[in-house]
Amino acid sequence: MGVSENIKHFLSTEIPSNVKLIAVSKTKPIELIEEAYQSGHRIYGENKAQELAGKHEALPKDIEWHMIGHMQTNKVKYIAPFVSLIHGVDSFKLLKVINKEGEKSNRKINCLLQFHIATEETKFGLDLNEAIEFIKSEDFQSLKNVNLCGVMGMATYTENEDAIRSEFKELVHIFNELKQSYLTDSDFKEISMGMSGDYKIAIEEGATMVRIGSLLFGARNYNK
Ligand SMILES: *Cc1c(COP(=O)(O)O)cnc(C)c1O
């Protein structure tokens, strides 16, 4: 099956209609994304700002681009004018930079707060107290060009499904805490969790967005 058929098949058999599929096209060439685009799917994710900006430039403008990777503050400017959602906001400093770039582009940039739910030290993310601390600050209230839409997390890379499930439960718990007490507005509603290896568990636990790369586009040529 080609990538376009892959996406159609995956959407119709694996993804409930209330869950958004972010097709992760990182490292894949423009031609392959053009092929994927033939499926009708319009939401794609990349993890490097410059690669994302280049693909935005080269591809049809009705694609919704999601930045799913670790975001460096000095790279926000490359994607601020058009990005649909930044999944990996893992510091208040980064959120403030995104706000500033949003101001320059005259946009309100949609963001998810990334939480550290895995046991691996190498993965990025906030913890709940850290997030609550800045959300309560006056500084936070003054940010007019960012829109917090929910949370994102990555589970540990393991075969242990119980461990993965409990990490996703932790993310849902964090989401509920923030939603009930601090971010009560209706835009705060997304839970981005689940990749090729663990999306089924993520959907069972309440994901509203899954980020799937290799299952749709084939394996990538590097270890990640
Ligand atoms: C690469 C990546 C994905 C997709 O990974 P697959 O295992 O190929 O589905 C999802 N989320 C993030 C943050 C990634 O970097």
The ligand as a Tripos MOL2 file, in Angstrom:
@<TRIPOS>MOLECULE
LIG
   15    15     1     0     0
SMALL
NO_CHARGES

@<TRIPOS>ATOM
      1 C1          8.6790   11.0470   15.9120 C.3       1 LIG1
      2 C2          7.6420   11.4270   16.8780 C.ar      1 LIG1
      3 C3          6.3740   10.8190   16.8530 C.ar      1 LIG1
      4 C4          5.9970    9.7010   15.8880 C.3       1 LIG1
      5 O1          6.7290    8.5550   16.1660 O.3       1 LIG1
      6 P1          6.3740    7.1440   15.4690 P.3       1 LIG1
      7 O2          6.8620    6.1530   16.4500 O.co2     1 LIG1
      8 O3          7.1200    7.1200   14.1770 O.co2     1 LIG1
      9 O4          4.9150    7.0840   15.2660 O.co2     1 LIG1
     10 C5          5.4340   11.2550   17.7740 C.ar      1 LIG1
     11 N1          5.7020   12.2330   18.6670 N.ar      1 LIG1
     12 C6          6.9080   12.8390   18.7100 C.ar      1 LIG1
     13 C7          7.1260   13.9110   19.7220 C.3       1 LIG1
     14 C8          7.9180   12.4500   17.8400 C.ar      1 LIG1
     15 O5          9.1080   13.0590   17.8980 O.3       1 LIG1
@<TRIPOS>BOND
     1     1     2 1
     2     2     3 ar
     3     2    14 ar
     4     3     4 1
     5     3    10 ar
     6     4     5 1
     7     5     6 1
     8     6     7 2
     9     6     8 1
    10     6     9 1
    11    10    11 ar
    12    11    12 ar
    13    12    13 1
    14    12    14 ar
    15    14    15 1
@<TRIPOS>SUBSTRUCTURE
     1 LIG1         1 GROUP 0 **** ****
